[in-house]
Amino acid sequence: MRGQEWRGHNELSGVVHGPSVQAGVVHGDVHIRTGETAEQQLPWQLPPAVRLTDRTAEVERLERHRALAAQRAHPALATVSGLGGVGKTALALAWLHGLRPDFPGGQLYADLCAQAPTGPVEPAHVLGSFLRGLGVPPQQVPEGAADRAALYRSLTADRRIVVLLDDAATAAQVRPLLPGGSNVTLVTSRRRMSGLALEGGYQVHLEPLAPEAAVELLAATLADDRVANQPDDARALVGLCAGLPLAVRVAGARLAARPQRRITTMVRALTAERGRLDALAIDGDHGVRAALDLSYQGLPAEAARLYRLLGVHPGTEFGGGVAGAVLGAVGAGIPTGSGADEGPDPGELLDVLHDANLLIDIGEDRYRFHDLVRLHAMGKAAEDESVAERAAVFRRIADHYLATATRAERAIDPRHPLRERSYGPGPVVSEDFGDGTRAALDWLERELPNLMAVIRRARTTEERDISWQLADALGPFFLRRKHYDAWHTSHAEGLAAARELGDGPAECRMLTSGGQGELGRGDTARALEMFEEAARLFADAGDELGYARTSNYRGLAHQRAGQLDEAAELFEWAAVELPHCGDLRAGGLARLNAADVEFTRGRLPLAAEGAAEARTTLLAVDDSYNAARAATLLGRICLGDGRPDEAERWLSGALAVLREVAAHYETAHALDALGGVAELRGQRELAQGHYREALDLYVGVNRPGPAEGVRERLRRLDEGGTASADEGGAASGPGDRGPGDCG
């Protein structure tokens, strides 16, 4: 069975590779594995450095502050403030990249989006991203912002790292993101961050470049002799750019594309453009606005159209596939749906915008706007495109993400029930992310911020169907990668959209899939509420199969809450009813769930009968993963009944399948029980080996209950104790369950 085909209610995670085990950090009930054996496992998140001109004094001030903090064994916190386009990020990157030899623990980066149309990023979201960057498996990222911040400080206390918090809105946004230990944090902001003084924040305020330095930057951008031959015009040009590096680079890029044009011509044009700007310009950005307007006017028509239409994109970065979707044209290497027209190559147009310094290339066919440039592009879209055209562009962008996410959904879990997607008039441009489950998961991981931005935007437009369908497509991804915040938010938005559309089946999909997320994040009461609401909707619609499936979900919620009688009743009913409704596999899963409850109650004969029946059914429908889960339960039943030889046969067979599909939680269950078999036979070293491997896996999937049980068994073995037949191998109590595929 292929690794992408399994999904079970005990485990949400797929293969999540964190750092190798060398040491550990314990925070509450979470044991985070730390330590590195390969540099590629460290976070090196800083964007590439750009050319820095005449900021030597500021770099020296930052370096003196760092050295003084190091002498005192204090963290080094500095803030760089200044106008938009003055070069704050360029200064930060130049300095922090230079610190890499002294800070081998990694680099963390976050764009805090103070100027973004959607508003600043919440610190909790950034902390989740930082923790994953530091090697915390997604399922071990705590829910609350305070717990995330505490774990973040613990993980960075003894790790030499640098952190760049770019475009911060307030000191309150920054404080939870400060690492522990004697590390370096640099914050950039339009505002002076005097509120960080209590944290030892050292302030550097950037002024625009002096005329000589601005002329030097212009000469480097042109890379010819025009500045040397026309020095007065060069000084006039950088004066019109107000000494702002962004404006100088944009104006210089336009001149560089026209090697025969004199600087005097650009001076006249920029003078007229600055005179045209009205009072709506952001204070202090007239030089940038004028340069951007002039550069925009000089673009080829198709490049100008792409520029302004990219302003419709709701995220902060994008790939080449988005450019193809925006234009509604076939791009090089970009598969499309039917109906696409041949048009300009999006890749070539992106190169034009990059050469004009209107886009920042962040690698791997990825781009982003400077925040002022993004606002300018949005403004040009509002000026030059109708409301209807902007809405059509957003639909094409949304369809691009929905089509590609649906391809990824199929690759990750071909068994996931797929409702037909509704697309706009097209063309629908999807992206080629590669082959296989890993490529699909990685594409979704990279694009998750954009996918969430589309879900939120769609929810407030006439494209509400996109909101719930995109959340639905993310279901298998969330089951594997455990992004519980995004899971919760996306399904809340999707549920609201489905209700506003009056789409009952979509509402049920959001309730059941969203309920699994709530169960995974520990909100059992909310999960049960959602499952019961879905059951009522299915009943009202006369959907017997849907209603029967919710019985499985409701049973899991009751089992998680320790309400075994209620869980058993629901599982038993579903096990009988689901095959009558035509879903043998879901019926087999319900029977397995019922057997697990009987095992927890200590009713071994009933548990064995149910597990054997479930295994037979699941093998018949070619579900080898869940059949292996049933075999594990049979092995644990035999162990509990004092039959180690029979237990070993069941467990060894199950283990081979579970290892193949990287089902870490279920693999740990089988190993835990095999440890019990070895104990019962008096094979102490073999038992210890099984238990240690099981413990590592339990920790990796954040199952503290079973992990503590294994630790206790290891302590007992170390002290010379022995196990009885019913002590070896932890039972999967209701508090240890995780949601998944219940059919």
C-alpha positions, 0 to 999 in steps of 0.5 A, a space after each residue: 500500500 502506498 504511503 499516501 493512501 492511509 488515514 486512520 482515526 488514531 493518527 493525524 500525522 504523516 512523515 514529519 522530519 524534525 531534528 535528530 535526537 541529541 538532547 531534549 527540551 521539556 515544556 509542560 507535557 510536551 517533550 521537544 527533540 532538539 539538537 542537529 546533525 546536518 546544517 540543512 535541518 537548521 532554519 536559514 530563513 533570511 531573504 537574500 541580501 541586497 546592495 547596501 550603500 552608505 550605511 557603514 555608520 549604522 552597521 557599526 552602531 548595531 555591531 557596537 550594541 551587539 558587542 556590548 550586549 554580548 559582554 554583559 551576556 544579554 540579548 541584543 535587541 535593536 530597532 531600525 525605523 524610517 520612511 518606507 523605501 529608505 532601506 531598513 530591510 536592506 540594512 537589516 539583511 546586510 548586517 544579520 547575514 554577516 553574523 552567520 559565523 557567530 550564530 550557527 543556530 539559524 536565522 528566523 524571519 517574519 514579515 509582520 505586515 504592518 502595511 498589508 491591506 489585511 492588517 498586521 500578522 498576529 504574533 501567535 501565527 508567527 510563533 507557530 511558524 518559528 516553532 516549526 522552523 526550529 524543528 517542532 513537529 506541527 502536532 506539538 505546536 501549542 494552541 495558545 499564544 502564551 504557551 507558544 511564546 514560552 516554548 519558543 523562549 525555551 528552544 532558543 535559550 541555549 541556541 545562538 540565532 538571529 531573528 529579523 522581525 520586518 515591518 512591525 506595527 507595534 511593540 506589543 506585536 514584537 514582544 512575544 516574538 523575542 527569543 530566549 538566551 543571548 540572541 540577536 533580534 532586529 526589528 524594522 518599522 516605519 515607527 520608532 519602537 520606543 516601547 521596546 526600551 524596557 526590553 533593552 531595545 537600541 534604536 537606529 533611525 534611518 534617514 534618506 541617503 546623502 546626495 553622494 551616496 544616492 548618486 553612487 547607488 544610481 551609478 551602480 544601478 546604471 552600470 555605465 558612464 552616464 552618471 560620470 558624464 552627467 553629474 549635475 543631472 544625476 544629483 538632480 535625479 536623486 534629489 527628486 527621489 528624495 534620497 530613498 534607495 527604493 525610488 533611486 533603484 526604480 528610476 535607475 532601472 528605467 534608465 538602465 533599460 534605455 542606455 541611449 537616454 540621457 539622465 536629463 530626460 528622466 529628470 524632466 519626466 520625474 519633475 512633472 510626475 512629482 508635481 502631479 501627485 495629490 494630497 493623497 500620497 503617503 507622507 514622505 513617499 512622494 519620491 517613491 510614488 513619482 518614481 513608481 508612476 513613471 516606471 509604470 508608464 514606461 512598462 510594455 502594455 502586457 507587463 503593466 497589466 500584469 503589474 496592476 493585476 498582481 495587486 489583486 493577489 491577497 497574499 504577500 508572495 507568489 509564484 509564476 503560476 499565479 502570474 499565468 492565472 492573473 493573465 488567463 494565458 498559457 505560461 511556459 511550464 504551467 498546465 492549464 484547464 481547457 479554454 486557456 488562450 495563448 498569450 504573453 509568457 508570464 515568466 518573461 513579463 515577471 522578468 520585465 517587472 523584476 528588471 524594473 525593480 518592481 518585484 523582489 525575487 526571493 528564489 525558486 520562481 517566487 516573488 514579492 512586492 515591497 509594501 509600497 510597491 504593492 500598494 501602488 500596484 493595488 492603486 493602479 488596478 483600482 484606477 485602470 481596471 473595472 470592478 468586474 475585471 478585478 473580481 474576475 482576476 481574483 476568481 482566476 487566482 482563487 481557481 488557480 489555488 483551488 485547482 492545484 490544492 485539489 490535485 494535491 488533495 488527490 495525491 495525498 489521499 486518493 480515498 478522500 471523498 471529493 465533491 465536484 469543484 465549481 470554477 469560474 469562467 476560466 481559464 483555470 491555470 493549475 501548477 505542476 508541483 511534482 509527483 507524489 505525496 511529499 511534493 503535494 504536502 510541500 506545495 501546500 505547506 509553502 502556499 498555506 499563507 496564500 491559501 488562507 488569504 484566499 479563503 478569507 477574501 473569498 468569504 467576503 466576496 461573491 466567490 463564497 464557494 471558493 472559501 469552503 471548497 478550498 478549506 475542504 481540499 486542505 483536509 488531508 493536508 491538515 490531517 498530516 501536518 497538524 496546522 490546527 490554527 489554520 484548520 480551525 480558521 479555514 473551516 470556520 470561514 468555510 462553514 460560514 460561507 456554506 451557510 450563507 450559500 445555503 449549501 447543506 452538503 457543504 455545511 456538513 463537510 465543513 462540520 465533520 472535517 472541522 470537527 476533526 480539527 477541533 478534536 485534534 486540538 483538544 476541544 472535544 466539546 466543540 467537536 461533538 457539537 459540530 458532529 451532532 449538528 452535521 448529524 441533524 442536517 443529514 437526518 433532515 436531508 434524509 441522507 442515511 449514509 451521511 448520518 451513519 458516518 457521523 455516528 463514527 465521528 460522534 463516537 470518537 468524541 465521546 471516547 475522547 471524553 471518556 464516555 465509553 458507554 455512549 461511544 460503544 452505542 454509536 460505534 455498534 450502530 454505525 457498524 451495522 448501519 454503514 454496510 447497509 448504506 453501501 459503505 463497507 469500509 466505514 462499517 469496518 472502521 466502526 467495528 474496529 472502534 467498537 472493539 477498541 472500546 471493549 478492549 479498554 473496558 477489559 472485555 477481551 473476547 468481545 474485543 477479539 471478535 470485533 477486531 477480527 471481523 473488522 480486519 476481514 472487512 478492511 482487507 476485503 476493501 483493500 485498506 491494508 493500513 486499517 487492517 494492520 491497526 486491527 491486527 495490532 489490537 488483536 495482538 494486544 488482546 492476545 498479550 492481555 490474555 497471556 498468549 505471547 506467541 500469538 500476540 507476536 505474530 499479529 504484532 509483527 505482521 502489523 508492524 511491517 505494514 505500519 512502518 511502510 506507511 510511516 504511521 508513527 502513532 500506530 507503529 508505536 502502539 505495536 512496538 509498545 505491545 511487542 515490548 510487553 511480549 518480550 517482558 512476558 518472556 523475560 527478554 529484558 534487553 529486547 523489551 527495552 529496545 522496543 519501549 525506547 523506540 515506541 517512546 521516541 515515536 509517541 513523543 514525536 506525535 505528541 501523545 504524552 499519555 502513552 509516552 509516560 506509560 512507556 517511561 514507567 515501564 522502562 523505569 521498572 525494568 531499570 529497577 529490576 521489575 517484571 511485567 504481568 501479562 496485562 501490564 505490557 503494552 499500554 492500552 489506548 485510553 480515550 484521552 490518547 485518541 486522535 481523529 482521522 478517517 472514520 469513513 
